[in-house]
Amino acid sequence: MSRIGIFFNARREQGGLYQYAVTLVDCLARYAAVHEYIVYNATLNDLALQPRPPVVTVVDLPSSAVRLRMLAEVFWLQLARHGYRGRGWIPEYSRLRQARLDAVLYVKPGVHSFFWRYPNIFPVHDLQHRLQPHFPEVSAGGEFRRREYIYRNAVPAAAAILTDSLAGKEDVVALYGADPHTVHPLPYLASTMPSHPIDPETTRNIKDRYRLPARYFFYPAAFWQHKNHARIIEALRLLRDEEGLRVDMVFAGGLRHEYQALTQLVAAYSLLDQVHFIGYVPDEDLPSLYQGADALVMPTFFGPTNIPVLEAWVMGCPVISSDIRGIREQVGEAGILVDPCDERQLAHAMRELYISADLRRSLAAQGRQRVAQWTPPMFTEQLESIITCALSRGVEE
């Protein structure tokens, strides 16, 4: 049995990235059978896990040491934003060094995978800064150079790279010349969501707490341009002005980034009574919000695939998303796909779902069937197989 360190430095405010990290570790804690895992909590918060000793143990690294290394990471990445391309250095945690680890699994891409000399495995969620650099959130203010600094150093040094899909693998190989044998598709999982419906009373209480209407569409996402909230607002205006159909939209997410511009657009279209910004939502409230919605409406420009689609399906919530590479393969026939640049297509899809209970039931059932095909034990088994492959590759080299 090999000893694998898991370097956990994902922050709750990182949204989907944090959910992915927690899900990955939780799956190993529940279902791992091949290796021994030590989770090193490199955050300043408690890591909410139910470990299964002796397969998984959790080590909370000293807060003073974590703060020091966070500052060092900020330093090197700030240099990268200004064009620095060297490898840099951050002192290794003594707890990792003393454990004599066979490999380290990183829950997100970062400098540690190439600063520290362990065989390493890490996920690449997307490379949109290369594919769609016109979105400022992935390119402006040195962000493009920061991301390039990480990937150009990390990809060649990786023993294994995890991607969400075959499309994600194609991107890593094409854009960074990665050895295809080191890049492994491991689809996302929504295992942190409950696998059974929330009772109606809980859902009613959540609706009351957030002052939500009886019916609504739902979109939980940070207010970045690529999330395409503005297109949804345009679709709401079309439905009202051209169809005479008034539907409500609930946006959940921290009130930052494009939030002010979106509120101005809502006011300009006189949609203040239809668009509900409910701010950051704790994880425990999300299931009820999905279950109470007519559909998840997610016309994002980014993929290749997305976790909210899976969360919606688990809770029996129909899905409207984007007809783009990656998402097209993820959703298949289990949702309605639209051109994310076309508000009329989006408005039509919303109308069809709003007026047809049969369509909502059909898509919800297809979504449940699709998400049931990829379970936490299956995810864990494939992840452990990838780790074993990475270890073998390290021995060969």
N, C-alpha and C positions, 0 to 999 in steps of 0.2 A: 504494500500500500504506500503510494507516494504521498508526500506532504505538500499540499498546495496552499500558499498564502492568498487571501483575497483582500486586496487593498481597496477599502471602501471610503471614498472621499466625495461621493455624490451629495449634493445639498438639496434639501427639500424644495427650495425655490427654483430648482432646475426642472421642475415639472416632470415631463415624460421621461427624461433621462434618469431622474431619481426613482420613478416608479419602476423603470426597467431594472435598475440596480437592486432595488429591494426585492423584486420578483425573482431575479436570478439567484440571490443569496438565499431567499426563503425556499426556493425549490431545492437547492443543495442541502439546506438544513433538514428538509422533510424527506427527501427521496434519494440522496446520494448513497451509493453502495460500493464505489470503486476506490476512492481516494479519501485521505484525511484532509480536512480543511480547517484553516485558522483564519478567521475574519478579523482584520485589523481595522478598527474604527478610527479613521483619520478625520473625523468631523468633531465639532464641539457639542454635538447632541447625542442623546441616547439612540442606540440602534435597536429598533423594535423588532426583535426576532424571537422565535421559539426554537433555539438550537436543539439538536439531537445528539448529545454526547455519546461516544467519543468522536463521532464522525465530523462534527462541526463544533468549534469553540469560538468565542468572541473575546477579543482582546481590545479594551479601550486604551488607546495610546494616550500618554500624558498630555493634558491640554496645553501646557507650556511648549512642549515639543511640537505639537500640531500647529500652534500659532507661528512658531519660528519657521517651520517649513512652508506654511501658507504664504508668509511674507516672501520667502525665497522664491516660491513659484510665481508669485505676482511680479517679482523683480525680473525673472528671466522672460516671462511672457510679455512684459512691458517692453523689454529690449527687442523681443521678436516683432512687436507691433511697429518698431522703428527700423526693422530690416536686419536684426542680428540673426545669424544662421548657425552659430556654433552650438556645441552640445550642452554646455553649462554643467552645473553641479548643484545638487541638494543633498545634504547629509542623510544617509540611510538611518532609519530607526533601528536602534540596538535590538529591539524585540524581534524584528524581522531577521536580522543578522544571526542572532543567537538560535533561532529556530531551525536553521539548516534546511531551508525550503528547497524543494525540487523545482518549483516554478511559482510564478505569481500571476494570478488572474486579476486584472484591473477592470473595474466596473464602468470605466469611461476612458476615452483617449486622454492622454496627458504626458507631461514630460518625464514622469517617474519611470515609465516603461523603457526609456532609452537612457536615462540617467543612472539607473541601477542595473547591475549585471546579473539579472535572473532571466532564465527562459520565461517569456511573457506571453500572455494571452489577453486581448482586449477587444471591445466592440467598436465598430465604426457604424454609427447610426445613419449618417448621410454625408455627402460631399457636395452639398448645394452651393458652397462658396465657389466651387469650380464650375458647377453646372448652371447656376443662376446667380452670378455675381452682381447683377443689377439690383438685387434686394440689399439695402444698406445694412441690415442686421447681420449679414454674413460677409460684408466686405468693407464697410466704412470704418474710419478711425483706426486703421491698422488691423481690423479683425481678419481680413483676408490673409495678411502676413502671419498673424498669430496662428491661424489654423494650418497654414502651409508649414510653418515651423514644426508643429506637432507631427503632422502626417508624413512629411518628408524625412523626418528622423525616426519616427516610430514604426512605420510600415516595413522598412528594410530589416529592422531589428526584431521583428515579431516572430515568435514560434508559431503562433496561430492568431488569426483575425476573425472575429465574429461579425457577420452581417445579417441584416434582417430578411434577406431575400436573395434570389439569384441576380436580380437587377443590382442590388447592392454589391454583390461580389464582382459583377462585371465592371462596376465603377471603380472599385479599388484596384483591380487588375489593369484597367485601361488608363487610369489617371496617374497611378503611382508605380506601375510596372511590377506589382506584387506577384510573387510566385503563386499561380492558381492553387497549388497544393496546400498553401498556408492559409487560404481564405475559405471560410466555412459558413454557408448560410444556416442560420439558426433563427427561425421565425419568432416574432414577438409572441408574448403570452400575456393573458389578462388574469393571471392566477390570483392577484391580490383583490379582485372583485369577488363578492359572494357568488356562489354557484346556484343560488336559489332566489326566488323573488322576495323582495322586502314586503313585509305585511302592509296592507293598505293604510293602516293608521299611522305608521311611521312615515309613509310617503306624504300623507295629508299634513302631518306635523311639519315636515321639511318645507312643503309648499307654503304653509302659513308663516313659518319663520322667515322665509325669503320674500313673502308677499307676492307669490306668483299667481298667475291666472289659472283657470281650470285646465286650459289647453295651451301648449307652447311647443316650439322647437328649441333645441338645446345645442350649445357649442361651448365646451370648456377648452380654452386655449389662451395663451398669452397674446397680448395685442400687438403682434408683429405684422408688418405689411404682408408677408407671405401667407399668413393665416387667412387673409382675404375676407375679413369681417365686412369691409365696405361693400363687397359684392352682395352679401346677404341683405344689407340695408337697402341697396338698390333694388333687389328682388322684392322686398317688402313693399317698397313704394309702387312698383309695377303692379303687384297683386291688388293693392288698394285702389290705385288710380284707374287701372285698365280692366280689372276683374271684379271690382267692388268687394274684394275679399280681405277682411281684416284678420291677420294672424299675428300671434305674439312670438317674440324671439327672446331667449334668455342667453346672455353671454356671461360665462364665469371665467375669472382670471384677474390677476393683480392689476390694479388700475394704473398702468404705466404704459410707456412706449407710445403707441398710436391711440391711446384711449381718448385723449382730449380731442384729437381730430375726428374720431368716430362720434363722439357726443355732439360735436358741431354739425356733422352730417345728419345725424338723427334729428337735431333741432331744425335744420334747414328744410328737411322733408316733412316736418310736423309729425314725426313718428314717436314722440316722447312717451305716448301712452301704450306703445306696442313693443318697444325695445327696453329690456330690463338688464341693466348691468349690476350683477350681484357680488362682484369682487371675488377675492380668493375664497375658494371653497375647500374645507378640510376633506380628507380622503373618505371619511366615514359618511359624508353627506352625498357623495357622488352617486352611489347606487340608486338612491331614491330619486335623484334628479333625472337620471337616465330613465328609470322606470316610469316616471310621471310624464315623460316627453312623448310627443307624437313621433319625433325622429331626431337623431343626431344630424345636424347639417354642418358638414365640414368640407368646404370647397377649397382646401389648401392647395398651394402650388408646390409644396414639398412632399417628398416621400423618401425612399421608395414605398414604405408602408407606415402605418400609424397605429398607435396603441388605442386611442379613443374608439376606433371602429370595433375593436375586440371588446372593449368595455361595454359598449352599447349592445352588442350582440349577446353578451353574457346576461344582461339585464332585460333581454327581450325588446330592445329598442331598435326600430328600423334605422337604416343608414342612407343618407345622401352624401356622396363624396365626389372626388374629382376623377374624371376620365383621363388619367395620365399613367405613364409607365410606372409599374410597381403597384400602385393602388388598384389599377385595373386587374392585376393578377390576384391581389389580396381579396378584393371584394367579389369578383366574379359576378354571378347572377344573384347574389344575396343582398344587393343594394341597388340604388339608382345612382348612376354615374353621369356627371355633367361636365361640360367644358368650364373650367374655373374662370375663364375670361368672358363668359356669356351669362349675364344676369337673367336673360329671358329663359334660357334653358333651366337655370336654377329656380326661377319663379314657377315654371311649369311643373318641375319635379315636386316642389313644395306644395303646390296646389293639388296635384294628384294624390299625394299622401294625406293631405289635410282632409279631403272630401271622401276618401275611400277607406273605410275601416277594414274591408277585406284585403286591400293592398297592404295596409299596415300589418295585419296579422300574418299574411303570407311572407312578407320580407322578414318579420321578426322570427318566424319559424325557420326560414332558410338561414338566417344569421346564426341562430342557436345550433343548427345542424353543422354549419361550417366551423364554428369555434370549438365544437365538441370533438372535432377530428384531430385536435392538437392539444394534448393534455399536459399538466405539470410533470407527471412521471415520464412522459415521452420527451419533453423538453430536457429534463434532467439527464436522462439516459444519453441523448445525443450530445449534450454539453460535456458529459464525462468522457464520451468517446472522442470528442475533439481534444480534450485535455490530454488524454492518453496518447493520441496521435502527435500532439505537440511535444510531449515528453520523449517519445520515440525519435522524433525528428532531431531533438536536442542531443540525444545520445549519438545519432548517426553523424552529426556535425562535429 
